[in-house]
Amino acid sequence: MTRAGTVKVIEGREGVVEYGFEGLSGEVKAIGGYLKGKGAGRVVVHLSNSVEFLVALFACAFYGLTPILVPTQDSVEDLATVLKKAEADTILVGAGSVPLTELVKLYGGLKQVVWVVARTSRHMDWHEVPEGEGGNAGVAVWHEIIEEAKDDSDLPGEETGSKDTDVLIVTKGEKGVEIVKYAQENIVAAVSGQLAVLPRSYAATLQHHLTPLDTVISLAPLTDIYPLTVFLAAMYANASLALTSVCGPQATYASAFKGVAPTIIIALPNTLSRLVADNESHLSGSFHKYMHDRKLQSLKNGSMPKNTLGVRDVRLVYTYDNSTGSNKATLSASQLNSLRIFTRARIIFAHTAPEVAGAVCQTNPLDYSNRGLHPNAPSHLGPPLGCLELKMKAQKGEEDINDNKPTGNPVVTGPAVVGGEVVLNEVLTLTDNNTLAYA
């Protein structure tokens, strides 16, 4: 019998609250049924990594609504701009995190606002809203919707005629706010690619693929498509999920261990580069430097240094860069090898683009080499995933690409690509080892 995963939510001083996937289906029914009954169509999910985020995503999927995943905005003006561009009619948002009066003045298209109230603040009467506070929008409270739901029916299935819904994700690139629409087939292909790419082993003690024994936590926001697809792949594999609101570029690696013991961590390069810098600053003694150099040499020889602590540690760390937006930070080969030593985990480093669900390409967790590149140069990016195909197109004004100069703009096609094909506005090169790297 397959072990069923759980969802563990880290709630600060309140500790860890655990949910079963079957129990969460009741919340999906309650929220989805409520939003559908209120005539919602385009639902902005403006929440940190939380169980409400996952429930909202699946509620929209089951009830034919369009979820619009919005990362934290710098100001209410920025949020209003996003709502206007997305043509949203509903917003799910943390209680008190947004000045509602100002928001509805800036954007009058909201019909429904649902406050998500922290467990420690539920003794307050959030249902009473001062006159005029919500403008023409109805205001409801998440936990009250859950408590009042009495429907014991099953979740709607395909036979009900619910159409497949797209997932819209807001990014902020060089052209300002952009909204990327991922069809369900894009996300399914990306999740399948993640499940297929991990090497499998027949040794029970050396499993690399996702299993029900894993606990996965994301320090990267799930409003980014890459961590979201890895999370969905972990859910499909019956792994347990851990959720913390401490996420984003400022999150520390240590925050992944507050109340849980993860085996897999998803983090931004900013978080991991700080971890490397902090640990390298403590390599002051000659003995520690000697041991660090020996482990680096072991990695260069293709062997992962042994974990001599005798405890079950994190076994896999996912990280990624992005061709646009705020996640442009990348990692060098030397930083990745230092991460392998300090975390005692294998690293998957992915290259992503907004137009591609999941990753364009990513490194193999058993690959510790920089493939001939300079140690302080950005790491190679690995091969393309199996859910897409990649070709090189000569840059404008450049001669045609040949075997001696496989450098140009990547042309990505396949089921994981929005619209089926995209030419990325960046220059990559194909190394002698058939991995991609920055030109």
Buried (B, 14 or more C-beta within 10 A) or exposed (E): EEEEBBBBBBBEEEEBBEBEBEEBBBBBBBBBBBBBEBEBBBBBBBBBBBBBBBBBBBBBBBBBBBBBBBBBBEEBEBBBBBBBBBEBBBBBBBBEBBEBBBBBEBBEBBBBBBBBBBEEEBEEEBEEBEEEBBBEBEBBBBBBBBEEBEEEEEBBEEEEEBEEBBBBBBBBBEEEBBBBEBBBEBBBBBBBBBBEBBEEEEEEEEBBBBBEBBBBBBBBBBBBBBBBBBBBBBBBBBBBBBBBBBBBBEBEBEBBBBBBEBBBBBBBBBBBBBBBEEBBEEBEEEEEEEBBEEBBEBBEEEEBBEEEEEEEEBBBBBBBBBBBBBBEBBBBBBBBBBBBBBBBBBBBBBBBBBBBBBBBBBBBBEBBBBBEBEBEBBBBBBBBBBBBEBBBBBEEEEEEBEEEBBBBBBBBBBBBBBEEBBEBEBBBBBBEEEBBBBE
